[in-house]
Amino acid sequence: MTSIHGHAVLTMMIESGEHYSESSLEKAIHTRFGETARFHTCSAENMTAAELVAFLKAKGKFIPAEKGFSTSERKICRH
């Protein structure tokens, strides 16, 4: 199974221009990448969508908004 980098999820969020809750982001990830997709980042691997959302939140990748959260290009590492 191919693993998708977490940057793809952050890019999806930016391109959508939407604000998310943790559950709505997980649903959007499932819609875009499939319910069985696995994800990795620069420091973790083999995560489900829910695990990735929790990981990104813990890493400070989300920007709080009035209705949920979003992200920005500056939250995507470039190494």
mmCIF file of the N, C-alpha and C atoms, coordinates in Angstrom:
data_MODEL
# 
_entry.id   MODEL 
# 
loop_
_atom_site.group_PDB 
_atom_site.id 
_atom_site.type_symbol 
_atom_site.label_atom_id 
_atom_site.label_alt_id 
_atom_site.label_comp_id 
_atom_site.label_asym_id 
_atom_site.label_entity_id 
_atom_site.label_seq_id 
_atom_site.pdbx_PDB_ins_code 
_atom_site.Cartn_x 
_atom_site.Cartn_y 
_atom_site.Cartn_z 
_atom_site.occupancy 
_atom_site.B_iso_or_equiv 
_atom_site.pdbx_formal_charge 
_atom_site.auth_seq_id 
_atom_site.auth_comp_id 
_atom_site.auth_asym_id 
_atom_site.auth_atom_id 
_atom_site.pdbx_PDB_model_num 
ATOM 1   N N  . MET A 1 1  ? 0.842   -1.168 0.000  1.00 0.00 ? 1  MET A N  1 
ATOM 2   C CA . MET A 1 1  ? 0.000   0.000  0.000  1.00 0.00 ? 1  MET A CA 1 
ATOM 3   C C  . MET A 1 1  ? 0.896   1.243  0.000  1.00 0.00 ? 1  MET A C  1 
ATOM 4   N N  . THR A 1 2  ? 0.548   2.214  -0.819 1.00 0.00 ? 2  THR A N  1 
ATOM 5   C CA . THR A 1 2  ? 1.295   3.459  -0.888 1.00 0.00 ? 2  THR A CA 1 
ATOM 6   C C  . THR A 1 2  ? 0.937   4.354  0.287  1.00 0.00 ? 2  THR A C  1 
ATOM 7   N N  . SER A 1 3  ? 1.947   5.000  0.826  1.00 0.00 ? 3  SER A N  1 
ATOM 8   C CA . SER A 1 3  ? 1.749   5.924  1.929  1.00 0.00 ? 3  SER A CA 1 
ATOM 9   C C  . SER A 1 3  ? 1.760   7.355  1.385  1.00 0.00 ? 3  SER A C  1 
ATOM 10  N N  . ILE A 1 4  ? 0.890   8.187  1.907  1.00 0.00 ? 4  ILE A N  1 
ATOM 11  C CA . ILE A 1 4  ? 0.737   9.567  1.461  1.00 0.00 ? 4  ILE A CA 1 
ATOM 12  C C  . ILE A 1 4  ? 1.366   10.482 2.507  1.00 0.00 ? 4  ILE A C  1 
ATOM 13  N N  . HIS A 1 5  ? 2.157   11.429 2.050  1.00 0.00 ? 5  HIS A N  1 
ATOM 14  C CA . HIS A 1 5  ? 2.803   12.354 2.991  1.00 0.00 ? 5  HIS A CA 1 
ATOM 15  C C  . HIS A 1 5  ? 1.767   13.308 3.569  1.00 0.00 ? 5  HIS A C  1 
ATOM 16  N N  . GLY A 1 6  ? 1.907   13.618 4.844  1.00 0.00 ? 6  GLY A N  1 
ATOM 17  C CA . GLY A 1 6  ? 1.009   14.556 5.513  1.00 0.00 ? 6  GLY A CA 1 
ATOM 18  C C  . GLY A 1 6  ? 0.944   15.911 4.837  1.00 0.00 ? 6  GLY A C  1 
ATOM 19  N N  . HIS A 1 7  ? 2.007   16.291 4.110  1.00 0.00 ? 7  HIS A N  1 
ATOM 20  C CA . HIS A 1 7  ? 1.983   17.556 3.372  1.00 0.00 ? 7  HIS A CA 1 
ATOM 21  C C  . HIS A 1 7  ? 0.838   17.591 2.367  1.00 0.00 ? 7  HIS A C  1 
ATOM 22  N N  . ALA A 1 8  ? 0.484   16.436 1.812  1.00 0.00 ? 8  ALA A N  1 
ATOM 23  C CA . ALA A 1 8  ? -0.622  16.383 0.850  1.00 0.00 ? 8  ALA A CA 1 
ATOM 24  C C  . ALA A 1 8  ? -1.936  16.777 1.520  1.00 0.00 ? 8  ALA A C  1 
ATOM 25  N N  . VAL A 1 9  ? -2.100  16.420 2.773  1.00 0.00 ? 9  VAL A N  1 
ATOM 26  C CA . VAL A 1 9  ? -3.312  16.788 3.521  1.00 0.00 ? 9  VAL A CA 1 
ATOM 27  C C  . VAL A 1 9  ? -3.310  18.286 3.813  1.00 0.00 ? 9  VAL A C  1 
ATOM 28  N N  . LEU A 1 10 ? -2.170  18.822 4.240  1.00 0.00 ? 10 LEU A N  1 
ATOM 29  C CA . LEU A 1 10 ? -2.081  20.261 4.492  1.00 0.00 ? 10 LEU A CA 1 
ATOM 30  C C  . LEU A 1 10 ? -2.346  21.049 3.209  1.00 0.00 ? 10 LEU A C  1 
ATOM 31  N N  . THR A 1 11 ? -1.807  20.582 2.092  1.00 0.00 ? 11 THR A N  1 
ATOM 32  C CA . THR A 1 11 ? -2.051  21.238 0.804  1.00 0.00 ? 11 THR A CA 1 
ATOM 33  C C  . THR A 1 11 ? -3.526  21.170 0.439  1.00 0.00 ? 11 THR A C  1 
ATOM 34  N N  . MET A 1 12 ? -4.163  20.025 0.668  1.00 0.00 ? 12 MET A N  1 
ATOM 35  C CA . MET A 1 12 ? -5.593  19.882 0.411  1.00 0.00 ? 12 MET A CA 1 
ATOM 36  C C  . MET A 1 12 ? -6.382  20.907 1.226  1.00 0.00 ? 12 MET A C  1 
ATOM 37  N N  . MET A 1 13 ? -5.999  21.074 2.474  1.00 0.00 ? 13 MET A N  1 
ATOM 38  C CA . MET A 1 13 ? -6.685  22.040 3.341  1.00 0.00 ? 13 MET A CA 1 
ATOM 39  C C  . MET A 1 13 ? -6.541  23.462 2.796  1.00 0.00 ? 13 MET A C  1 
ATOM 40  N N  . ILE A 1 14 ? -5.346  23.831 2.387  1.00 0.00 ? 14 ILE A N  1 
ATOM 41  C CA . ILE A 1 14 ? -5.094  25.168 1.857  1.00 0.00 ? 14 ILE A CA 1 
ATOM 42  C C  . ILE A 1 14 ? -5.902  25.392 0.587  1.00 0.00 ? 14 ILE A C  1 
ATOM 43  N N  . GLU A 1 15 ? -5.861  24.428 -0.323 1.00 0.00 ? 15 GLU A N  1 
ATOM 44  C CA . GLU A 1 15 ? -6.562  24.557 -1.602 1.00 0.00 ? 15 GLU A CA 1 
ATOM 45  C C  . GLU A 1 15 ? -8.068  24.653 -1.423 1.00 0.00 ? 15 GLU A C  1 
ATOM 46  N N  . SER A 1 16 ? -8.609  24.022 -0.389 1.00 0.00 ? 16 SER A N  1 
ATOM 47  C CA . SER A 1 16 ? -10.057 24.040 -0.184 1.00 0.00 ? 16 SER A CA 1 
ATOM 48  C C  . SER A 1 16 ? -10.530 25.394 0.344  1.00 0.00 ? 16 SER A C  1 
ATOM 49  N N  . GLY A 1 17 ? -9.663  26.088 1.082  1.00 0.00 ? 17 GLY A N  1 
ATOM 50  C CA . GLY A 1 17 ? -10.051 27.357 1.685  1.00 0.00 ? 17 GLY A CA 1 
ATOM 51  C C  . GLY A 1 17 ? -11.068 27.223 2.804  1.00 0.00 ? 17 GLY A C  1 
ATOM 52  N N  . GLU A 1 18 ? -11.298 26.003 3.260  1.00 0.00 ? 18 GLU A N  1 
ATOM 53  C CA . GLU A 1 18 ? -12.297 25.740 4.300  1.00 0.00 ? 18 GLU A CA 1 
ATOM 54  C C  . GLU A 1 18 ? -11.684 25.740 5.692  1.00 0.00 ? 18 GLU A C  1 
ATOM 55  N N  . HIS A 1 19 ? -12.551 25.831 6.683  1.00 0.00 ? 19 HIS A N  1 
ATOM 56  C CA . HIS A 1 19 ? -12.167 25.604 8.072  1.00 0.00 ? 19 HIS A CA 1 
ATOM 57  C C  . HIS A 1 19 ? -12.702 24.231 8.447  1.00 0.00 ? 19 HIS A C  1 
ATOM 58  N N  . TYR A 1 20 ? -11.973 23.530 9.269  1.00 0.00 ? 20 TYR A N  1 
ATOM 59  C CA . TYR A 1 20 ? -12.305 22.152 9.621  1.00 0.00 ? 20 TYR A CA 1 
ATOM 60  C C  . TYR A 1 20 ? -12.423 21.977 11.123 1.00 0.00 ? 20 TYR A C  1 
ATOM 61  N N  . SER A 1 21 ? -13.158 20.944 11.515 1.00 0.00 ? 21 SER A N  1 
ATOM 62  C CA . SER A 1 21 ? -13.074 20.364 12.852 1.00 0.00 ? 21 SER A CA 1 
ATOM 63  C C  . SER A 1 21 ? -12.233 19.105 12.661 1.00 0.00 ? 21 SER A C  1 
ATOM 64  N N  . GLU A 1 22 ? -11.835 18.478 13.738 1.00 0.00 ? 22 GLU A N  1 
ATOM 65  C CA . GLU A 1 22 ? -11.069 17.241 13.580 1.00 0.00 ? 22 GLU A CA 1 
ATOM 66  C C  . GLU A 1 22 ? -11.871 16.190 12.816 1.00 0.00 ? 22 GLU A C  1 
ATOM 67  N N  . SER A 1 23 ? -13.159 16.073 13.117 1.00 0.00 ? 23 SER A N  1 
ATOM 68  C CA . SER A 1 23 ? -13.972 15.059 12.437 1.00 0.00 ? 23 SER A CA 1 
ATOM 69  C C  . SER A 1 23 ? -14.230 15.426 10.977 1.00 0.00 ? 23 SER A C  1 
ATOM 70  N N  . SER A 1 24 ? -14.442 16.708 10.675 1.00 0.00 ? 24 SER A N  1 
ATOM 71  C CA . SER A 1 24 ? -14.687 17.065 9.270  1.00 0.00 ? 24 SER A CA 1 
ATOM 72  C C  . SER A 1 24 ? -13.410 16.932 8.446  1.00 0.00 ? 24 SER A C  1 
ATOM 73  N N  . LEU A 1 25 ? -12.245 17.173 9.055  1.00 0.00 ? 25 LEU A N  1 
ATOM 74  C CA . LEU A 1 25 ? -10.991 16.969 8.332  1.00 0.00 ? 25 LEU A CA 1 
ATOM 75  C C  . LEU A 1 25 ? -10.774 15.491 8.062  1.00 0.00 ? 25 LEU A C  1 
ATOM 76  N N  . GLU A 1 26 ? -11.052 14.661 9.050  1.00 0.00 ? 26 GLU A N  1 
ATOM 77  C CA . GLU A 1 26 ? -10.911 13.214 8.837  1.00 0.00 ? 26 GLU A CA 1 
ATOM 78  C C  . GLU A 1 26 ? -11.828 12.750 7.711  1.00 0.00 ? 26 GLU A C  1 
ATOM 79  N N  . LYS A 1 27 ? -13.042 13.254 7.663  1.00 0.00 ? 27 LYS A N  1 
ATOM 80  C CA . LYS A 1 27 ? -13.978 12.887 6.594  1.00 0.00 ? 27 LYS A CA 1 
ATOM 81  C C  . LYS A 1 27 ? -13.455 13.368 5.237  1.00 0.00 ? 27 LYS A C  1 
ATOM 82  N N  . ALA A 1 28 ? -12.916 14.589 5.176  1.00 0.00 ? 28 ALA A N  1 
ATOM 83  C CA . ALA A 1 28 ? -12.370 15.120 3.926  1.00 0.00 ? 28 ALA A CA 1 
ATOM 84  C C  . ALA A 1 28 ? -11.172 14.290 3.457  1.00 0.00 ? 28 ALA A C  1 
ATOM 85  N N  . ILE A 1 29 ? -10.353 13.850 4.399  1.00 0.00 ? 29 ILE A N  1 
ATOM 86  C CA . ILE A 1 29 ? -9.207  12.996 4.059  1.00 0.00 ? 29 ILE A CA 1 
ATOM 87  C C  . ILE A 1 29 ? -9.699  11.684 3.469  1.00 0.00 ? 29 ILE A C  1 
ATOM 88  N N  . HIS A 1 30 ? -10.701 11.080 4.094  1.00 0.00 ? 30 HIS A N  1 
ATOM 89  C CA . HIS A 1 30 ? -11.253 9.822  3.578  1.00 0.00 ? 30 HIS A CA 1 
ATOM 90  C C  . HIS A 1 30 ? -11.828 10.006 2.182  1.00 0.00 ? 30 HIS A C  1 
ATOM 91  N N  . THR A 1 31 ? -12.511 11.113 1.964  1.00 0.00 ? 31 THR A N  1 
ATOM 92  C CA . THR A 1 31 ? -13.105 11.384 0.655  1.00 0.00 ? 31 THR A CA 1 
ATOM 93  C C  . THR A 1 31 ? -12.020 11.546 -0.406 1.00 0.00 ? 31 THR A C  1 
ATOM 94  N N  . ARG A 1 32 ? -10.982 12.281 -0.073 1.00 0.00 ? 32 ARG A N  1 
ATOM 95  C CA . ARG A 1 32 ? -9.923  12.585 -1.046 1.00 0.00 ? 32 ARG A CA 1 
ATOM 96  C C  . ARG A 1 32 ? -8.981  11.413 -1.281 1.00 0.00 ? 32 ARG A C  1 
ATOM 97  N N  . PHE A 1 33 ? -8.587  10.723 -0.213 1.00 0.00 ? 33 PHE A N  1 
ATOM 98  C CA . PHE A 1 33 ? -7.537  9.713  -0.322 1.00 0.00 ? 33 PHE A CA 1 
ATOM 99  C C  . PHE A 1 33 ? -8.013  8.277  -0.103 1.00 0.00 ? 33 PHE A C  1 
ATOM 100 N N  . GLY A 1 34 ? -9.247  8.095  0.336  1.00 0.00 ? 34 GLY A N  1 
ATOM 101 C CA . GLY A 1 34 ? -9.778  6.755  0.588  1.00 0.00 ? 34 GLY A CA 1 
ATOM 102 C C  . GLY A 1 34 ? -9.708  6.397  2.063  1.00 0.00 ? 34 GLY A C  1 
ATOM 103 N N  . GLU A 1 35 ? -10.639 5.575  2.486  1.00 0.00 ? 35 GLU A N  1 
ATOM 104 C CA . GLU A 1 35 ? -10.747 5.234  3.906  1.00 0.00 ? 35 GLU A CA 1 
ATOM 105 C C  . GLU A 1 35 ? -9.628  4.329  4.406  1.00 0.00 ? 35 GLU A C  1 
ATOM 106 N N  . THR A 1 36 ? -8.943  3.653  3.507  1.00 0.00 ? 36 THR A N  1 
ATOM 107 C CA . THR A 1 36 ? -7.871  2.752  3.931  1.00 0.00 ? 36 THR A CA 1 
ATOM 108 C C  . THR A 1 36 ? -6.481  3.349  3.720  1.00 0.00 ? 36 THR A C  1 
ATOM 109 N N  . ALA A 1 37 ? -6.415  4.598  3.274  1.00 0.00 ? 37 ALA A N  1 
ATOM 110 C CA . ALA A 1 37 ? -5.119  5.242  3.024  1.00 0.00 ? 37 ALA A CA 1 
ATOM 111 C C  . ALA A 1 37 ? -4.295  5.307  4.299  1.00 0.00 ? 37 ALA A C  1 
ATOM 112 N N  . ARG A 1 38 ? -3.000  5.221  4.142  1.00 0.00 ? 38 ARG A N  1 
ATOM 113 C CA . ARG A 1 38 ? -2.049  5.362  5.239  1.00 0.00 ? 38 ARG A CA 1 
ATOM 114 C C  . ARG A 1 38 ? -1.193  6.587  4.948  1.00 0.00 ? 38 ARG A C  1 
ATOM 115 N N  . PHE A 1 39 ? -0.706  7.195  6.022  1.00 0.00 ? 39 PHE A N  1 
ATOM 116 C CA . PHE A 1 39 ? 0.006   8.453  5.905  1.00 0.00 ? 39 PHE A CA 1 
ATOM 117 C C  . PHE A 1 39 ? 1.325   8.412  6.653  1.00 0.00 ? 39 PHE A C  1 
ATOM 118 N N  . HIS A 1 40 ? 2.249   9.243  6.187  1.00 0.00 ? 40 HIS A N  1 
ATOM 119 C CA . HIS A 1 40 ? 3.534   9.400  6.867  1.00 0.00 ? 40 HIS A CA 1 
ATOM 120 C C  . HIS A 1 40 ? 3.903   10.879 6.873  1.00 0.00 ? 40 HIS A C  1 
ATOM 121 N N  . THR A 1 41 ? 4.843   11.216 7.732  1.00 0.00 ? 41 THR A N  1 
ATOM 122 C CA . THR A 1 41 ? 5.405   12.561 7.788  1.00 0.00 ? 41 THR A CA 1 
ATOM 123 C C  . THR A 1 41 ? 6.913   12.402 7.848  1.00 0.00 ? 41 THR A C  1 
ATOM 124 N N  . CYS A 1 42 ? 7.578   13.495 8.088  1.00 0.00 ? 42 CYS A N  1 
ATOM 125 C CA . CYS A 1 42 ? 9.040   13.434 8.201  1.00 0.00 ? 42 CYS A CA 1 
ATOM 126 C C  . CYS A 1 42 ? 9.485   12.621 9.412  1.00 0.00 ? 42 CYS A C  1 
ATOM 127 N N  . SER A 1 43 ? 8.586   12.453 10.396 1.00 0.00 ? 43 SER A N  1 
ATOM 128 C CA . SER A 1 43 ? 9.001   11.774 11.634 1.00 0.00 ? 43 SER A CA 1 
ATOM 129 C C  . SER A 1 43 ? 8.065   10.660 12.104 1.00 0.00 ? 43 SER A C  1 
ATOM 130 N N  . ALA A 1 44 ? 7.065   10.305 11.307 1.00 0.00 ? 44 ALA A N  1 
ATOM 131 C CA . ALA A 1 44 ? 6.140   9.222  11.694 1.00 0.00 ? 44 ALA A CA 1 
ATOM 132 C C  . ALA A 1 44 ? 5.654   8.514  10.434 1.00 0.00 ? 44 ALA A C  1 
ATOM 133 N N  . GLU A 1 45 ? 5.159   7.297  10.605 1.00 0.00 ? 45 GLU A N  1 
ATOM 134 C CA . GLU A 1 45 ? 4.674   6.553  9.446  1.00 0.00 ? 45 GLU A CA 1 
ATOM 135 C C  . GLU A 1 45 ? 3.543   5.616  9.816  1.00 0.00 ? 45 GLU A C  1 
ATOM 136 N N  . ASN A 1 46 ? 2.887   5.091  8.775  1.00 0.00 ? 46 ASN A N  1 
ATOM 137 C CA . ASN A 1 46 ? 1.806   4.116  8.891  1.00 0.00 ? 46 ASN A CA 1 
ATOM 138 C C  . ASN A 1 46 ? 0.654   4.618  9.766  1.00 0.00 ? 46 ASN A C  1 
ATOM 139 N N  . MET A 1 47 ? 0.257   5.886  9.579  1.00 0.00 ? 47 MET A N  1 
ATOM 140 C CA . MET A 1 47 ? -0.841  6.470  10.351 1.00 0.00 ? 47 MET A CA 1 
ATOM 141 C C  . MET A 1 47 ? -2.154  6.405  9.579  1.00 0.00 ? 47 MET A C  1 
ATOM 142 N N  . THR A 1 48 ? -3.239  6.220  10.314 1.00 0.00 ? 48 THR A N  1 
ATOM 143 C CA . THR A 1 48 ? -4.577  6.351  9.737  1.00 0.00 ? 48 THR A CA 1 
ATOM 144 C C  . THR A 1 48 ? -4.882  7.843  9.620  1.00 0.00 ? 48 THR A C  1 
ATOM 145 N N  . ALA A 1 49 ? -6.001  8.177  8.998  1.00 0.00 ? 49 ALA A N  1 
ATOM 146 C CA . ALA A 1 49 ? -6.408  9.578  8.896  1.00 0.00 ? 49 ALA A CA 1 
ATOM 147 C C  . ALA A 1 49 ? -6.579  10.194 10.280 1.00 0.00 ? 49 ALA A C  1 
ATOM 148 N N  . ALA A 1 50 ? -7.225  9.481  11.186 1.00 0.00 ? 50 ALA A N  1 
ATOM 149 C CA . ALA A 1 50 ? -7.432  9.993  12.545 1.00 0.00 ? 50 ALA A CA 1 
ATOM 150 C C  . ALA A 1 50 ? -6.107  10.210 13.262 1.00 0.00 ? 50 ALA A C  1 
ATOM 151 N N  . GLU A 1 51 ? -5.185  9.274  13.114 1.00 0.00 ? 51 GLU A N  1 
ATOM 152 C CA . GLU A 1 51 ? -3.872  9.413  13.739 1.00 0.00 ? 51 GLU A CA 1 
ATOM 153 C C  . GLU A 1 51 ? -3.104  10.592 13.144 1.00 0.00 ? 51 GLU A C  1 
ATOM 154 N N  . LEU A 1 52 ? -3.221  10.778 11.824 1.00 0.00 ? 52 LEU A N  1 
ATOM 155 C CA . LEU A 1 52 ? -2.559  11.909 11.179 1.00 0.00 ? 52 LEU A CA 1 
ATOM 156 C C  . LEU A 1 52 ? -3.119  13.231 11.677 1.00 0.00 ? 52 LEU A C  1 
ATOM 157 N N  . VAL A 1 53 ? -4.430  13.348 11.786 1.00 0.00 ? 53 VAL A N  1 
ATOM 158 C CA . VAL A 1 53 ? -5.041  14.582 12.289 1.00 0.00 ? 53 VAL A CA 1 
ATOM 159 C C  . VAL A 1 53 ? -4.532  14.881 13.693 1.00 0.00 ? 53 VAL A C  1 
ATOM 160 N N  . ALA A 1 54 ? -4.503  13.884 14.556 1.00 0.00 ? 54 ALA A N  1 
ATOM 161 C CA . ALA A 1 54 ? -4.002  14.074 15.922 1.00 0.00 ? 54 ALA A CA 1 
ATOM 162 C C  . ALA A 1 54 ? -2.527  14.479 15.906 1.00 0.00 ? 54 ALA A C  1 
ATOM 163 N N  . PHE A 1 55 ? -1.750  13.866 15.036 1.00 0.00 ? 55 PHE A N  1 
ATOM 164 C CA . PHE A 1 55 ? -0.325  14.176 14.920 1.00 0.00 ? 55 PHE A CA 1 
ATOM 165 C C  . PHE A 1 55 ? -0.125  15.617 14.463 1.00 0.00 ? 55 PHE A C  1 
ATOM 166 N N  . LEU A 1 56 ? -0.841  16.021 13.404 1.00 0.00 ? 56 LEU A N  1 
ATOM 167 C CA . LEU A 1 56 ? -0.704  17.389 12.886 1.00 0.00 ? 56 LEU A CA 1 
ATOM 168 C C  . LEU A 1 56 ? -1.127  18.421 13.929 1.00 0.00 ? 56 LEU A C  1 
ATOM 169 N N  . LYS A 1 57 ? -2.176  18.107 14.660 1.00 0.00 ? 57 LYS A N  1 
ATOM 170 C CA . LYS A 1 57 ? -2.634  19.007 15.726 1.00 0.00 ? 57 LYS A CA 1 
ATOM 171 C C  . LYS A 1 57 ? -1.541  19.155 16.786 1.00 0.00 ? 57 LYS A C  1 
ATOM 172 N N  . ALA A 1 58 ? -0.976  18.037 17.222 1.00 0.00 ? 58 ALA A N  1 
ATOM 173 C CA . ALA A 1 58 ? 0.056   18.056 18.255 1.00 0.00 ? 58 ALA A CA 1 
ATOM 174 C C  . ALA A 1 58 ? 1.309   18.804 17.796 1.00 0.00 ? 58 ALA A C  1 
ATOM 175 N N  . LYS A 1 59 ? 1.572   18.794 16.496 1.00 0.00 ? 59 LYS A N  1 
ATOM 176 C CA . LYS A 1 59 ? 2.741   19.469 15.942 1.00 0.00 ? 59 LYS A CA 1 
ATOM 177 C C  . LYS A 1 59 ? 2.486   20.949 15.657 1.00 0.00 ? 59 LYS A C  1 
ATOM 178 N N  . GLY A 1 60 ? 1.279   21.426 15.955 1.00 0.00 ? 60 GLY A N  1 
ATOM 179 C CA . GLY A 1 60 ? 0.984   22.837 15.763 1.00 0.00 ? 60 GLY A CA 1 
ATOM 180 C C  . GLY A 1 60 ? 0.761   23.246 14.319 1.00 0.00 ? 60 GLY A C  1 
ATOM 181 N N  . LYS A 1 61 ? 0.304   22.322 13.491 1.00 0.00 ? 61 LYS A N  1 
ATOM 182 C CA . LYS A 1 61 ? 0.115   22.601 12.069 1.00 0.00 ? 61 LYS A CA 1 
ATOM 183 C C  . LYS A 1 61 ? -1.213  23.278 11.754 1.00 0.00 ? 61 LYS A C  1 
ATOM 184 N N  . PHE A 1 62 ? -2.095  23.382 12.734 1.00 0.00 ? 62 PHE A N  1 
ATOM 185 C CA . PHE A 1 62 ? -3.408  23.985 12.506 1.00 0.00 ? 62 PHE A CA 1 
ATOM 186 C C  . PHE A 1 62 ? -3.450  25.398 13.077 1.00 0.00 ? 62 PHE A C  1 
ATOM 187 N N  . ILE A 1 63 ? -4.190  26.251 12.408 1.00 0.00 ? 63 ILE A N  1 
ATOM 188 C CA . ILE A 1 63 ? -4.377  27.634 12.844 1.00 0.00 ? 63 ILE A CA 1 
ATOM 189 C C  . ILE A 1 63 ? -5.819  27.777 13.315 1.00 0.00 ? 63 ILE A C  1 
ATOM 190 N N  . PRO A 1 64 ? -6.030  28.066 14.595 1.00 0.00 ? 64 PRO A N  1 
ATOM 191 C CA . PRO A 1 64 ? -7.398  28.207 15.109 1.00 0.00 ? 64 PRO A CA 1 
ATOM 192 C C  . PRO A 1 64 ? -8.148  29.311 14.363 1.00 0.00 ? 64 PRO A C  1 
ATOM 193 N N  . ALA A 1 65 ? -9.426  29.076 14.125 1.00 0.00 ? 65 ALA A N  1 
ATOM 194 C CA . ALA A 1 65 ? -10.301 30.045 13.479 1.00 0.00 ? 65 ALA A CA 1 
ATOM 195 C C  . ALA A 1 65 ? -11.620 30.063 14.243 1.00 0.00 ? 65 ALA A C  1 
ATOM 196 N N  . GLU A 1 66 ? -12.453 31.027 13.932 1.00 0.00 ? 66 GLU A N  1 
ATOM 197 C CA . GLU A 1 66 ? -13.739 31.137 14.622 1.00 0.00 ? 66 GLU A CA 1 
ATOM 198 C C  . GLU A 1 66 ? -14.558 29.857 14.491 1.00 0.00 ? 66 GLU A C  1 
ATOM 199 N N  . LYS A 1 67 ? -14.514 29.272 13.320 1.00 0.00 ? 67 LYS A N  1 
ATOM 200 C CA . LYS A 1 67 ? -15.260 28.033 13.078 1.00 0.00 ? 67 LYS A CA 1 
ATOM 201 C C  . LYS A 1 67 ? -14.284 26.902 12.752 1.00 0.00 ? 67 LYS A C  1 
ATOM 202 N N  . GLY A 1 68 ? -13.573 26.421 13.748 1.00 0.00 ? 68 GLY A N  1 
ATOM 203 C CA . GLY A 1 68 ? -12.664 25.301 13.539 1.00 0.00 ? 68 GLY A CA 1 
ATOM 204 C C  . GLY A 1 68 ? -11.226 25.736 13.399 1.00 0.00 ? 68 GLY A C  1 
ATOM 205 N N  . PHE A 1 69 ? -10.538 25.200 12.387 1.00 0.00 ? 69 PHE A N  1 
ATOM 206 C CA . PHE A 1 69 ? -9.142  25.540 12.156 1.00 0.00 ? 69 PHE A CA 1 
ATOM 207 C C  . PHE A 1 69 ? -8.829  25.409 10.675 1.00 0.00 ? 69 PHE A C  1 
ATOM 208 N N  . SER A 1 70 ? -7.713  26.002 10.282 1.00 0.00 ? 70 SER A N  1 
ATOM 209 C CA . SER A 1 70 ? -7.203  25.902 8.922  1.00 0.00 ? 70 SER A CA 1 
ATOM 210 C C  . SER A 1 70 ? -5.696  25.696 9.030  1.00 0.00 ? 70 SER A C  1 
ATOM 211 N N  . THR A 1 71 ? -4.984  25.912 7.946  1.00 0.00 ? 71 THR A N  1 
ATOM 212 C CA . THR A 1 71 ? -3.520  25.861 7.963  1.00 0.00 ? 71 THR A CA 1 
ATOM 213 C C  . THR A 1 71 ? -3.020  26.839 6.920  1.00 0.00 ? 71 THR A C  1 
ATOM 214 N N  . SER A 1 72 ? -1.712  26.935 6.783  1.00 0.00 ? 72 SER A N  1 
ATOM 215 C CA . SER A 1 72 ? -1.139  27.818 5.761  1.00 0.00 ? 72 SER A CA 1 
ATOM 216 C C  . SER A 1 72 ? 0.161   27.218 5.243  1.00 0.00 ? 72 SER A C  1 
ATOM 217 N N  . GLU A 1 73 ? 0.651   27.771 4.144  1.00 0.00 ? 73 GLU A N  1 
ATOM 218 C CA . GLU A 1 73 ? 1.901   27.302 3.547  1.00 0.00 ? 73 GLU A CA 1 
ATOM 219 C C  . GLU A 1 73 ? 3.058   27.325 4.552  1.00 0.00 ? 73 GLU A C  1 
ATOM 220 N N  . ARG A 1 74 ? 3.056   28.308 5.435  1.00 0.00 ? 74 ARG A N  1 
ATOM 221 C CA . ARG A 1 74 ? 4.167   28.416 6.388  1.00 0.00 ? 74 ARG A CA 1 
ATOM 222 C C  . ARG A 1 74 ? 4.178   27.271 7.402  1.00 0.00 ? 74 ARG A C  1 
ATOM 223 N N  . LYS A 1 75 ? 3.112   26.505 7.479  1.00 0.00 ? 75 LYS A N  1 
ATOM 224 C CA . LYS A 1 75 ? 3.043   25.362 8.408  1.00 0.00 ? 75 LYS A CA 1 
ATOM 225 C C  . LYS A 1 75 ? 3.609   24.083 7.783  1.00 0.00 ? 75 LYS A C  1 
ATOM 226 N N  . ILE A 1 76 ? 3.956   24.141 6.494  1.00 0.00 ? 76 ILE A N  1 
ATOM 227 C CA . ILE A 1 76 ? 4.506   22.969 5.807  1.00 0.00 ? 76 ILE A CA 1 
ATOM 228 C C  . ILE A 1 76 ? 6.015   23.070 5.825  1.00 0.00 ? 76 ILE A C  1 
ATOM 229 N N  . CYS A 1 77 ? 6.672   22.093 6.452  1.00 0.00 ? 77 CYS A N  1 
ATOM 230 C CA . CYS A 1 77 ? 8.136   22.108 6.509  1.00 0.00 ? 77 CYS A CA 1 
ATOM 231 C C  . CYS A 1 77 ? 8.698   21.858 5.116  1.00 0.00 ? 77 CYS A C  1 
ATOM 232 N N  . ARG A 1 78 ? 9.884   22.330 4.878  1.00 0.00 ? 78 ARG A N  1 
ATOM 233 C CA . ARG A 1 78 ? 10.505  22.222 3.550  1.00 0.00 ? 78 ARG A CA 1 
ATOM 234 C C  . ARG A 1 78 ? 11.884  21.555 3.621  1.00 0.00 ? 78 ARG A C  1 
ATOM 235 N N  . HIS A 1 79 ? 11.955  20.433 4.323  1.00 0.00 ? 79 HIS A N  1 
ATOM 236 C CA . HIS A 1 79 ? 13.251  19.748 4.394  1.00 0.00 ? 79 HIS A CA 1 
ATOM 237 C C  . HIS A 1 79 ? 13.188  18.409 3.731  1.00 0.00 ? 79 HIS A C  1 
# 
